[in-house]
């Protein structure tokens, strides 16, 4: 849904110039925006953690539908979507299990911290809070980014700081444990934090109960923008500076710390998409005037690589984008991140990430930043 909004209705995306004002047009629209029309078909109502995805026992994934459901709820006849979004927000912030540092668990039945969660839940928490003038909720979304970093940030106490800034994938006392530096997990993390950053930047002004409280909120907001910028810069610099062994044929390997595995399209695309977004959001940090073309050139390298070809595991030379059906390859197996085989038949999330890359590049060009 988020990818379709960025592609077809960029004004409604959190990266639009004034997304909260733009969302007011939904109520009187004769037809649903394309991204929201898709969401309306896919949301299956349930309860609790599965309010937006019936039967789900995951905290994070259903919440990724939250922004779409909340926007749908602005239109008459779609009140159930709004109610499910409200229930999801309440469950995530009030009932979901939490880790020792108050980080919200990605799983509902036990505490487990996944880098993926950053893209799934905090952006929704931030959007809902901003649209309802809930400063406590907005602060919770920012806190979750910081709490997750505290747990998943790679321990660089050893002399080898090659992977400084990167995150481990999954930590928790279960069989899902994956301390590896999964490329797509890091991409989910930086992209999700960037969405929270965009929300804090673009949120309507939240008034306190007094002038002093309003000033405190404004001061917090400025600090939050700086803190979130530091978080995403740390990850992006870690990706760019991770060394040649972390890349294969111009793409980031499936695991940064496994030089025997292939360069993949999913995480690579989302990293590049996020770099373009950051150039627009924080040009004073990521733009040409601040650091030359470091971030733009790196993103351009990923984008242009995807327009070329590669040699598959069987020795066949193929284009990264299948001209017949648009399948992007080689991707990561979306249901088995540790799979050492190239996924060639089309990953739904991988396809979306390439769509996000195009939309971000387009918007960066239109903004005159790229």
VENCORZI-V792361 format. One record per pair of residues at least 4 apart in sequence whose ideal C-beta (glycine too) atoms are under 6 Angstrom apart, sorted by the first residue. I is the first residue (numbers start at 1). J is the second residue. D is the distance in whole Angstrom. If there is no record, write none. Layout:
<<I/J/D> <I/J/D>>
This chain:
<<1/35/5> <1/39/4> <1/68/4> <3/352/4> <3/355/4> <3/356/5> <4/8/6> <4/34/6> <4/35/3> <4/38/6> <5/9/5> <5/12/5> <5/13/5> <5/35/4> <6/10/6> <6/13/4> <6/359/4> <7/355/5> <7/359/5> <8/34/4> <9/33/4> <9/35/6> <10/16/5> <11/16/4> <11/22/4> <12/22/5> <12/33/6> <14/19/5> <14/195/6> <14/198/5> <14/199/6> <15/198/6> <16/22/6> <18/22/6> <19/202/6> <20/131/6> <20/204/6> <23/71/6> <25/29/6> <26/71/6> <26/74/5> <26/75/5> <27/74/5> <27/75/6> <32/36/5> <32/37/4> <36/68/6> <36/71/6> <36/72/5> <39/43/6> <39/68/4> <40/72/6> <43/52/5> <43/65/6> <44/54/4> <45/84/6> <46/50/4> <46/51/6> <46/54/3> <47/51/6> <48/91/5> <49/56/6> <49/59/6> <49/91/6> <49/108/4> <50/54/5> <50/55/5> <50/56/4> <50/62/6> <51/84/5> <51/87/4> <51/88/5> <52/62/4> <52/65/4> <52/69/6> <52/84/5> <52/88/5> <53/62/4> <56/62/5> <57/108/5> <57/109/6> <59/92/6> <59/96/5> <59/105/6> <59/106/6> <59/108/5> <60/106/5> <60/117/4> <60/120/4> <60/121/5> <61/120/6> <63/88/6> <63/92/5> <63/120/5> <63/121/4> <63/124/5> <64/120/4> <65/69/6> <66/85/5> <66/88/5> <66/124/3> <67/124/5> <67/127/5> <69/81/4> <69/84/6> <69/85/4> <70/85/4> <70/128/6> <72/78/5> <72/81/4> <73/78/6> <73/81/5> <73/82/2> <89/128/5> <90/94/5> <91/95/5> <92/96/5> <92/121/6> <96/104/5> <96/105/6> <97/105/4> <97/111/5> <98/102/5> <98/104/6> <99/103/4> <99/111/5> <99/113/6> <101/147/5> <101/150/6> <102/147/6> <103/113/6> <103/147/4> <103/148/5> <103/151/6> <105/111/4> <105/112/6> <106/112/6> <106/114/4> <106/117/4> <107/112/4> <111/172/6> <112/172/3> <112/174/6> <113/151/5> <113/171/5> <113/172/6> <114/170/5> <115/152/6> <115/167/5> <115/169/5> <115/185/4> <115/188/6> <115/189/4> <116/185/6> <116/188/4> <117/121/6> <118/122/6> <118/148/6> <118/188/6> <118/189/4> <118/192/3> <118/193/6> <119/188/4> <119/191/5> <119/192/3> <122/141/5> <122/144/5> <122/145/6> <122/192/6> <122/196/5> <123/192/6> <123/195/4> <123/196/6> <125/140/6> <125/141/4> <126/138/6> <126/141/4> <126/196/5> <126/199/4> <127/199/6> <129/134/4> <129/137/3> <129/138/4> <130/138/6> <130/199/5> <130/203/4> <133/206/5> <135/206/5> <135/217/6> <141/196/5> <142/224/5> <143/147/6> <145/193/5> <145/196/6> <145/231/6> <148/152/6> <149/153/5> <149/231/6> <151/171/6> <152/167/4> <152/168/5> <153/167/6> <154/163/5> <154/166/5> <154/168/6> <156/161/5> <156/164/5> <162/243/5> <163/181/6> <163/242/6> <163/256/6> <164/238/6> <165/234/4> <165/235/6> <165/237/5> <165/238/3> <166/181/5> <166/186/6> <166/238/4> <166/256/6> <167/186/5> <167/189/5> <168/179/5> <169/178/4> <169/180/6> <169/182/4> <169/185/4> <170/176/5> <170/177/6> <170/178/4> <180/255/5> <181/256/4> <181/257/5> <182/255/6> <182/337/6> <183/252/5> <183/254/6> <183/267/3> <184/266/5> <184/267/4> <184/332/5> <187/191/6> <187/267/4> <187/270/4> <187/271/5> <190/232/5> <190/235/4> <190/274/5> <191/270/5> <191/274/5> <193/228/6> <193/231/5> <193/232/5> <194/232/5> <194/274/5> <194/277/6> <197/228/4> <198/202/6> <198/281/6> <199/203/6> <200/224/5> <200/225/6> <206/217/5> <207/214/5> <208/213/3> <208/214/4> <208/217/5> <209/213/5> <229/282/5> <229/285/6> <233/237/6> <237/241/6> <239/271/6> <240/298/5> <242/246/4> <242/256/5> <245/259/4> <246/253/6> <246/256/5> <248/253/6> <248/262/6> <248/263/3> <249/263/5> <249/310/6> <250/305/4> <251/263/3> <251/268/4> <251/305/6> <252/267/6> <252/268/5> <253/261/5> <253/263/6> <254/261/5> <254/264/5> <254/332/6> <255/261/6> <262/330/6> <262/342/6> <264/330/6> <264/331/6> <264/332/5> <265/269/6> <265/328/5> <265/331/5> <265/350/6> <266/331/5> <266/332/5> <266/347/6> <266/350/4> <266/353/5> <268/302/5> <269/353/4> <269/354/5> <269/357/4> <270/353/4> <272/299/4> <272/302/4> <272/303/6> <272/357/5> <273/356/4> <273/357/4> <273/360/4> <275/295/5> <275/299/4> <276/299/5> <276/360/4> <276/361/5> <276/364/4> <277/281/6> <277/360/5> <278/282/6> <278/286/4> <279/286/5> <279/287/5> <279/295/6> <279/364/6> <279/369/5> <280/364/6> <280/367/5> <280/369/5> <282/286/5> <283/287/3> <284/290/5> <285/290/6> <286/295/5> <287/369/6> <288/293/6> <293/297/4> <296/370/6> <300/304/6> <306/320/5> <309/317/6> <309/319/5> <311/317/6> <312/316/5> <312/318/5> <313/342/5> <321/328/5> <322/327/4> <327/346/4> <328/350/6> <328/354/5> <329/344/5> <330/342/3> <330/344/6> <331/343/5> <331/347/4> <331/350/4> <332/343/6> <333/339/4> <333/343/5> <334/347/5> <334/349/5> <343/347/6> <364/369/5> <364/370/4> <365/370/5>>
